[in-house]
Structures are given as structure tokens and as C-alpha cells.
């Protein structure tokens, strides 16, 4: 569930004062990750790379307190659950999005991922979990990309993680990842911690 909190009594009070009325409050950081382990697990398990990447994102974010707070319509809200939003190509050739509740249990997350994405693809309908703090994702795996900077709209202040096709090297496989976030929600140091957590979760995935 979500609940409104007093921004001035939160640890984001100064950020709220400085950035809530900013015409462009989003920050984008880009980091190249080593996804060699993730690719190996995909090949052994048959699980989709995007699903595993989404789970690692949720796991990494769940360890950063600031992910549970989000500015919405000029107010600050606290959430107790996370979800991952994925973009799905539907049966009519268009796209839809679906929110997948994050679970520490990767098998549970995998089951939910398959159910929600298949439903979105077949029914050509988007689904949303409004009581969850949603982390957006966008995987453009058709081509290698150095960086992605998403459009900003005040209708959507949620953090967004984006990537393209991973790059196979002689000794490791790498993936540039763009992370966009609202400056009221977190600072660069929190984003850096998220990237460090994400690399750790990728390296340790089983």
C-alpha cells in the first residue's frame, strides 16, 4: 500500500524543496555492467534474460531505502512494496506495459512475469499496480546502445532502467545500463549504491 507522508519531516525535505517545482527534475546515470553470469544462467535455466535482469533490478532496489518513497502530484508518498514494469509487444504489433510485483523468490517472480507478460501480449491491455512503487524498465534488445535518455513527463516520476543488446567480448559480456530517477526521490549517491547492488545481484544470481 502507499501513504502520503509529510515531505518536510522526511529525509528528503531539502530535495523536495529544491527539486519538486523544477521543470526538469530527472537525473540520468549510465554504467556498463558485467552480465556474463546472467547470460550463463539464462542458457542453463532457459529463463529469459529480461526476466532475470528485471528480478536483479528489483532485488538491488529493495536494498535502497529511497526507492520506497516517490513524489506524485506534488506530494510525497511512502510505499511498502516494489513492482517492476515491463514493456511487451502485443499480438497486434503494438506495445503494452504491465506491472509485476517484486518477490525475493526468483521462482515466484518468474511465474508472475510469465503470467502478466503473456496476458498483456494476448489481450493487448496494460495492467498497473497502483499501490506499489513501480520501477520502469525498457529493453531495446534489437541493437547495441551506449545510452538511453527517456522523455520526462510530470505524469510519471517513477525511476526507469533501460538497456539495449548486451555485448559479447572475449572474456566477458557487458551491458550499458541507463538509470533515470527523480531528484526528489534520491540523490546520485543512492543511484550509485543501486548500481553497485545491481552488479552484485547479477554476479551472485543462482
N, C-alpha and C positions, 0 to 999 in steps of 0.2 A: 504494500500500500504506500501511498505518499501523503505527506502532511506539510502544510505551509509552516515555515519557521521564520523567526524574526531575523532578518539579514544583519541588523546592527548588533545582535547578540551572538552572532556566529563567528567562526574563524575566517569567514570570507567577507567580513564587514568592509574592510578597506577596498578590496577588489570590487565589491558591489558598488561602493561609492564612486570608484574611478571608472568602471567599465560598463555599468548597467545601461547608461544612456549613450554609450559610444556607438557611432554609426557603423563601425566595423570592429566588433569585439572578439572576432575569431583569430586564433593563432594556429599556424600550421608548422609542424616539425616533420622532418624526413630523416629516416635512419635505414641503413641497409642491414638486414638481419641474415644470419646464417640459418637456413631452413633445411640443411642436409638431413637432420634427424627426422623432421616432419615428412620429408619425401620418402625416406626409408620405411617409416611406419605406415604410410599410405600404401606402399607396394606390398608390404607384408600382410596388412589387415584388410585391404580392399576398401577402407574408408576414404571418403573424398577429402582432398587437400583443403578445400574451402571450409568444410565442416570442422576439420581438426584445427585450422587456423582460427576459426571463429571461437572454438572452445578455449584455445590458448589465450585469446583476447579477453574473454570473459574471466578466465582464471587470473590473468595478470591484473585486470581492472579491479577485481574483487579484493585485492590486497592494497588498494589505494583508496583511502577514506573519502577523498574528494569526489570520486566517481558517484557517490551516493547522494550528492547534492547537485541541483540543477536550477538555473534561472528560467522561469517560464512566465511570460506575460508580465514582466516587471516585478515578479515576486520570486522568492527563493523557496524551493521545496526539498524536502528530505525523503528519500526512498529507502526501503529496506530490501529491495530485490533488484537484480540486474537482468536485462534481456539483450539479446543480440539481434539486430535487424539485418536481414539479408535480402538482396535483390534477386528475383527469379524470372527467368524467361518463360513466358506462359505459352499455352498451346496455340494461341492466335498470333504469335510472333511479337507480342508486346512484352512489357515487363510489369511485375507486381512486386510488392515487398511484404515480408512477414516478420513478425517479432517472435523470437524463440527464447523461452525462459532459460536463463543460465542455470546449470546444475554442476556442482563439483564432480558428480558422477558422469564421466565421459560417455558411458554407455547410454545413460538416460538422455543426455543431451543429444547424442547421435540419433536416438529413436525419435525424439521431438523434432529434430532438424529434418529428418526424412518425411515425417508426417506433415509438418507445416509447409515445407517447400513443395511437396507433391500436391498438396491441396491448393496452394496458390497457383501452381502451374496449370493444374487441370481446370480449376474453377475461374481462373483469370480474375481473382479477387485478392485484394490486400487485407492483411489482418494486423491488428495492433493490440499491444498490451499497455494500456494507459496507466496502470498502477505500478509499472516497472520503470526504472531508469534505463532507457534504451541506448545502446551503443550502436550506431550505424556502421555498416560495412559496405564496401563496393569492390568487387573483384573483377577487373577487366583483364582476363587471362588470355585474350587473343593476341596481345602484344606486350613486349617488354616496355616498361615505363620507368623513367628516372624519378618523376614526382607527379603528384596529383594535388591540385588545389580546388576544393569544392566551392560551389557558389554559396553565398550566405543569404539566408532569409530569416527574418525575425520570427517566422512561424516554426522554425526548427533550430533549437540551440544545442541539441544533443551532440556529443562527441562523435567523430566519424573516423574510421580507419579504412584506408584504401590501398590497393596494390594492383599490380599487373601480373605478367607472366614471370615465374621465377627463372633464374639464370644458372644453368649448369656449368660449373667450372671443372678444372682438372681434379681439384681436391675437395671442393665444397660447392654447395648450391646456395645462392644468395637471392634475396628478395628486398628491393627498396620498398619501404612502407611509409605512407603519409598519414600523419595523425593530426586532425583538426579538432580544436576544442574551444569552448567559450572561456574567456579570461576570467569571468566571474566564478566559474566552476573550479578552475585550478590555475596554477602558475607553471612556468616552464620546468621547475624542479620536480613537480608532481608528474608532468609528462615524461620527463627523463626517467623517473622511477618506474613508470608504466612500461617504457621501452625495455628497461633492464629486466623487469618482471617477465615481459613477453618473451625475451630471448631465453630466460631461464626456463620458462614453461615449455618452450619449443625444444630445448636441449634435453629436458627431463621427461618428455611425454612417453608413455608406455602403451 
